[in-house]
Amino acid sequence: MPFIEQDKKNLSTKKFVLKKRENLKTNYKVDYENELNEAQLEAVKTKDGAILVVAGAGTGKTKTLTYRCARLIEDGIKPENILLLTFTKKASKEMLNRASLVLDERCDNIAGGTFHSFANLILRKYSSYLGLKNNFTIMDSVDAQDVVQHITNSLYLKKEKRFPKKSTILEIYSKSINKELPVKEIIEKEYYNFSDICEKIIEIHKGYVNYKRENSILDYDDLLLYLKFLLNDYENIRKKLSNQYKYIMIDEYQDTNTLQADIIKLLASEHNNVMAVGDDAQSIYSFRGANYKNILEFPSIFKNTKIIKLEKNYRSSQNILNLTNAIISKAQTGYKKELYSDIKDFKKPAIIRAINSQFEAEFVCQKILELLDEDIELSDICVLIRNARMSYNLEIELSKYNIPYQKFGGPKFMEAAHIKDIIAHLRIILNPDDEISLSRVLLLLKGIGTKALNQIIPQMKNKNYNQKLLPSKFNLSLSPLFKLLCENDENNLSLLELVNKIIQYYKPILKDKYDDWQKREKDLEHFSYLASQYNKLDNFLSDLALEPPEASVEGMYKRNIKDDCLTISTIHSAKGLEWNSVFVIGALDGRFPSAYSFNSSEEMEEELRLMYVALTRAKSDLFISYPVDMYDYSSQMILSKPSRFLDNLDENLLENWDIVEE
């Protein structure tokens, strides 16, 4: 009997030790309970299964994703088993850097990036399964339009007067892929004025697809399309990738298209561990193919989805949130939420009626000067516009008042002709089959026209740089180019050496081709600097295509003349940003919402969400203005009423101001 009692005692001791080890396991390095609010903490602590985090504007979604990365690693998940997908490389890098600061450098090993960069990485690895060469090049939208134009011209020498532009044709194909609908259906729904030439557009599409495959070229949409093919058609690869990325997180889920949602479903097929973070109220990119329904249908696609709402706002005063809550409550569909804030401010948002656009512009300038007197930094003030044309009067007035400003937009670095010339040289080194780049490089040379291309390109595609095989009349023009290409093959140059060699070769062409070549030379120096950050040519070209630098060097210099300057931005460009004081100008019914949306409930809903995004950029001051006497040429109407989104609101939410002359 005593023997049996002793055995029980040992058993009891073993249980006590086991419990102690379990307690040690919850001893996290990061103090999640004190760093996060209740809803954020719930999202971070939920480890397995499908989770939808509905994150209202300014509620700390980035912080939530960052801390969840850290928490998963502390729970013993290997960083390489975590996949974080975002819509910009910058956002991904920022999150992983912040996660490393929260925990440690293990977070750097998390697989992260944009949908397109992730697709590029996977396709390079498994290209042979899809009949692709692993040295395929990626076209940007400008190159893709050139290919469409080339196919169109080869098929139809005589075109109808109402034949769509190359950009429109490409837009139709892109929507067809991203919405997973036939080209014919896209034309009937959105481009019905081209219904009579629908078959011709479809024929161009077939030619475009064949051309890309023959020349080992992919466009942006192909990256997603081929990734879905790979996951759909090869079960062994799908299972392998799904088991590799056991925990998937997607930022800005409301901006995903149908194709991206399908890819996520396939990647999560083996585990269902998906966290989607987004805000249906901020879905404003349908023109890019984003499908607003993805976030609404997430719970029905992924079993037993747990929905967590982030409603505590850390950006705006409660007075601003009272207004934005009232406006978004008018939406017909969406997740209901009520944002609240601890930030108290006696100032209410104001709606300002002006006699005309000139008065409106003068009011904005005078109010900006008043804010400066209140010690608000000029860089913390923003004017938001529905479209880029709406700031014309304001820009003139700002110049009169000597108020420096920057306007979001302008020339893109990667769309500059001289930069595209340099990239074309690099692309033919990586992929000699790239006919578009070969044509661009050859047409830069004197004495070589479109007829000569048919003689030269087939030889260059085989990397045969022997001039003797071509007519002697081409010798003088081709000799420097062939010498450059041979030198790279023979000496195995580093990427930076190669780029600098191409730039030196190209400078005489630059001087001959452009009157402002001195300004453009600065861009070439910047391009060389970008190349110095890479070791491999394919990685460099992929990143330039998928995450292109925004502004030219000249544009960056212009913007930085004064660091402290006002921002003018379209609302679409301002998403994700914030300022202390925000002006929303031109809030006229017919302009905002646009008259084009009046007959479509879906488009009207998106216009409402666009207004919500605009107003939630403000921290403290919010001014909404409209002129009462504006003639709109597109609708041939005089617009005078404020936006319908401001109708029937509680009078305590807004102050009403009239601008009058002294």
BAPALO-134945 format. One record per residue (C-alpha): residue in one letter; x, y, z. Coordinates in steps of 0.02 Angstrom, whole numbers, plus 50000, padded with zeros to 5 digits. Layout:
// BAPALO-134945
aXYZ ...
END
This chain:
// BAPALO-134945
m500005000050000 p501355012950044 f502175008249878 i500585012949784 e500465029649878 q502265033949831 d501885030349647 k500425042449655 k501565055649728 n502795053849583 l501355055249462 s500805071349545 t502565078549531 k502635074649344 k500995084049317 f501655099149412 v503245099849306 l502235098349144 k501135113049193 k502645123549233 r503375120749059 e501725125948979 n501795142249076 l503575145249017 k502975143348837 t501845158648855 n503265169348919 y503385180348764 k504785192448731 v503535205448667 d502235212648786 y500755210648668 e499435214048801 n500095231648837 e500595236048659 l498925232048576 n497105236248604 e495845222348635 a495345219548452 q497135220548388 l497685208148522 e496315195948473 a496895196548291 v498715194148340 k498385179748461 t497255170048342 k498465157948263 d497555145048156 g496105145648035 a495375159347925 i495315176847998 l494575192547921 v495165208548005 v494015222847954 a495185237447991 g494375254647984 a495375269747929 g496775274248049 t496465259248165 g498235252148160 k498125238048033 t499985239147994 k500385237348179 t499215222448190 l500065213448044 t501785217748112 y501435210948285 r500605195348215 c502195191448117 a503175192748279 r501905182448377 l501905168148251 i503795166948262 e503715167248452 d502455153048440 g503765142648352 i503265145448170 k504775146448055 p504895163347967 e505035154847796 n503325146847828 i502495164047838 l501955173347681 l501505191847690 l500745198847530 t500525217647507 f500155229347362 t501825238447362 k503585232647395 k503805247847508 a502345242247620 s503045224647635 k504795230847676 e504125243047805 m503105229547893 l504535217147901 n505735230647963 r504505235348099 a504255217048145 s506145215348164 l506155230248282 v504715222648382 l505525205448396 d507205202148311 e508055199248144 r507145182648118 c505705192848046 d506825197547899 n506655179647837 i504775180447817 a504255178247635 g503515194847585 g503155205847436 t501815210447311 f500705197847223 h501665200947062 s503405199447137 f502895183247225 a502185176447061 n503805181246971 l504835171847101 i503785155947088 l503685156346897 r505575158046879 k505735142146981 y504395132046892 s504405140146718 s504735123646628 y503065116546688 l502165130246592 g503245129846437 l504095146246483 k505945150246476 n506615155246647 n507435170546568 f505755177946516 t505645196746523 i504215206846598 m503425220846497 d502775236646575 s501125244046513 v501965255446385 d502885240846304 a501295230446307 q500365244246215 d501735244546082 v501515225746055 v499615227946040 q499895241745912 h501105230645815 i499825216345811 t498405228145763 n499395235645618 s499895218545553 l498105212045556 y497115227345502 l497925240045385 k496265249045367 k495355252245530 e493635259145570 k493535277245625 r492955271745797 f494315258845823 p494925258646005 k496635265446053 k498015253046097 s497845257846282 t495975254046277 i496255237046193 l497535232546327 e496325238446462 i494975226846395 y496155211846399 s496765216146573 k494995216946641 s494585200646555 i496015191846646 n495825200146816 k493935198346822 e494025180946741 l492725185446611 p492775182846421 v493365197746317 k491665198146231 e490765200146398 i491925214246453 i491585223446289 e489695221046305 k489675227046486 e490945241146488 y491445245446308 y489795242646215 n490215256546089 f491475244146015 s490255229446006 d490205230045816 i492085226345805 c492115214045949 e492785199745841 k494235210445780 i494725214745959 i494675196246005 e495775192345854 i497055205345911 h497015197446083 k497455180446010 g498895188045912 y499495197146068 v499515180946170 n500445171446033 y501725185346012 k502145185346198 r502385166546203 e503475166146046 n504605179746116 s504675173846299 i503835189646362 l502555191646501 d501525206646551 y500915210446729 d499305200746711 d500225185446642 l501175183846806 l499565180846902 l498755170846764 y500215158746747 l500365156946936 k498535151746944 f498815139346800 l500285132046894 l499325129847057 n497775123446968 d498575111146849 y499995103946954 e499345096947117 n501075091947179 i501705109947162 r500135117147241 k500315105547391 k502165109247406 l501895128147406 s500385127047520 n501385116847647 q502855128747631 y501785144347664 k500775137947811 y500245155247871 i499685167947741 m499295186247774 i498615198547645 d498595217347669 e497275228647586 y496195213647542 q494805224947478 d495955229447331 t496215211647269 n495495206147103 t494615189647067 l496215181447004 q497175186047163 a495775179347273 d495855162747178 i497745161847202 i497545164247391 k496235150447398 l497415138447306 l498925142947415 a497915139947573 s497135123547512 e498125112447632 h497855122347793 n496565136547780 n497725147847884 v497355164447800 m497235181647878 a496495194947764 v496625212947826 g495655226747741 d494215238947744 d492745237047626 a492385255647654 q494035259947569 s493815249647411 i494105262747274 y495095253947137 s493795245147029 f494535254046877 r496095243446906 g495075227546915 a494895226647105 n493385216447156 y492475224247304 k491535207847331 n493115198247379 i493145205047556 l491255202947576 e491315184847516 f492875179947614 p491885171447755 s490925160647630 i492515155447536 f493565151047688 k492735139447814 n492405145147993 t493075162647964 k493315172848121 i492875191248092 i493765204248199 k493385222848183 l494665236348221 e493655251848265 k494785262148379 n495515276048272 y497225283448313 r497225296948179 s495695308348182 s494745318248310 q493055311548365 n492175326148277 i492905320648110 l492455302548144 n490655307248187 l490505314448011 t491375300047921 n490355286948017 a488755295747963 i489305296447780 i489865278347764 s488265272447850 k487385277247687 a488255262747598 q487055249147541 t488265234847575 g489765232047688 y490295227647864 k489485239247990 k490725247648106 e490805263248212 l492525271448225 y492925280348387 s494415290048452 d495175296348614 i495715312148521 k494585326448577 d494525342548476 f493245356448489 k493395360248301 k492065352948188 p492255349148003 a491625363647896 i490705364047730 i491075379947633 r490015387247494 a490925398647370 i490195409847234 n491355402047105 s492985392247086 q494025408047102 f493275412147272 e493535394047325 a495385394847278 e495625411347370 f494795404247525 v495965389247526 c497505400447512 q496925412247650 k496495397747764 i498195389847734 l499035406047790 e497955405947947 l498475388047985 l500295392947965 d500015406748094 e499365392948210 d501065384048190 i500405370448075 e501805364847958 l501455367347773 s501965349147743 d500545343947860 i499215352147749 c498435343747597 v497165348447463 l496235333347394 i495425333247223 r494255320947135 n495305321946976 a496925330446924 r496065344146821 m495145351546970 s496635360747045 y496965372746899 n496265388646981 l497035384047148 e498775381847074 i498695399346997 e498125406647163 l499475397547262 s500785405247147 k500085422647183 y500225419447369 n501985411947349 i501415395847434 p502555381447377 y501665365247334 q501955347947263 k500665339047158 f500585320247160 g500845313946982 g501985319946843 p503195310546732 k503625292846786 f505455288046788 m505165271546698 e504105279446562 a505475291646509 a506045286946332 h507915287546372 i507705275846522 k506695263746416 d508115264146288 i509395258646420 i508225245046485 a507955238446308 h509825235246294 l509815225646458 r508295215446408 i509065208846248 i510585203346347 l509445193746466 n508225187746333 p508835188346151 d507075183246094 d506345199846152 e505875207345982 i505125223246054 s506765227546142 l507795222345989 s506745233845878 r506915248446000 v508815246546012 l509055245045823 l507915259545777 l509015271045882 l510395268645754 k510615279445599 g510265271045434 i509185257345509 g507315258045477 t505855246145497 k506265236545336 a508035232745397 l507355225045557 n506765209445464 q508565206245408 i509455209945572 i508295203545710 p508315184845664 q510215184845674 m510255194245840 k508955182545916 n510245168645893 k511575179545978 n512555179645815 y513455196345812 n514445193245653 q514235208645542 k514895199545388 l513265189945377 l512315206345351 p512375219145208 s513905230445222 k512815246145226 f512375241745407 n514195240145465 l514475257845525 s512855258145625 l512935240645699 s514785239545740 p514735248645911 l513175239045965 f513865221945916 k515515226246001 l514565230546162 l513565214246159 c515105203546121 e516085212046260 n514775207146386 d514765188946326 e516655187446328 n517065196646490 n515585191546597 l515375209246664 s514575213146832 l512865221446824 l513535238646869 e514955237146742 l513705231846609 v512515246346646 n513935259046642 k514575251946477 i512835253546401 i512665271446466 q514335276346390 y513815268346225 y512125277146232 k512705294946275 p513105300046095 i511365293846045 l510595303746190 k511465319946136 d510925317545956 k509125313045997 y508645325546135 d508895344346149 d508785343146340 w510075329146351 q510965337346499 k509415335246609 r509165317446550 e510965313046593 k510505315046777 d509235301146755 l510605289846683 e511685293146836 h510215288546947 f509915272846845 s511725267846873 y511495270447060 l509935259247059 a510935245646969 s512295246447102 q511035239547228 y510895222947133 n512005208447086 k510905199546958 l510205206746797 d508575196746803 n508185202846981 f508565220746932 l507445220646778 s506045211646870 d506035224547010 l506065238946887 a504545231646800 l503585226746956 e504055241247072 p504595255646959 p505345271447036 e504025285047033 a504825301246977 s506225306346861 v507745314146945 e507245330946875 g505515328746950 m506275324047119 y507385339447116 k505875350447079 r504895342847222 n506315345247345 i506635363647310 k505755366547476 d505515352147594 d504085361347678 c502735362847547 l500875360147526 t500265343847450 i498955343347312 s498385325747276 t497025315647195 i496065305347323 h496635289047244 s498465294147266 a498175299547446 k497495282947511 g498535277047658 l499205294647695 e498685307447826 w498855326047864 n498395337448008 s497325348747897 v496405342947741 f495425352747610 v494245343147495 i493835355247353 g492555354247213 a491315343947315 l489935347347190 d488565335147145 g489015330146967 r490875331547003 f490925321847166 p490055310147141 s490425310746956 a488905312546842 y489505296746753 s489065286546909 f487245292446922 n486525277646826 s487545263946912 s487245259147093 e488945250547102 e489875265847038 m488895277147155 e489385266047302 e491215267547252 e491055286547241 l490355286347419 r491845276047477 l492995288247389 m492245302547489 y492495292347648 v494335289547604 a494575308147572 l493825313747738 t494725300647843 r496435307647789 a496175322347910 k496805322248090 s496165338848157 d495545351248025 l494345346347886 f493655358647758 i492465353247619 s492135366647489 y491105368747330 p490745382947207 v488905386447170 d489095391946990 m490105379646884 y489745374746705 d490205356546672 y490635353846489 s490485334946493 s488685335046556 q488275352446485 m487505357346650 i487755371146777 l488235362746941 s487775371647101 k487285358947235 p488475351247362 s488855332747350 r487335321847386 f488405312447512 l488275327847623 d486355328047616 n485235323847765 l486635324147893 d486375329248074 e486665348148078 n487805345948229 l489085336348126 l489605350848014 e489835369648021 n489135378747869 w490145393347803 d489835405547660 i491295414747578 v490895433147556 e491945447847500 e492475460147633 
END
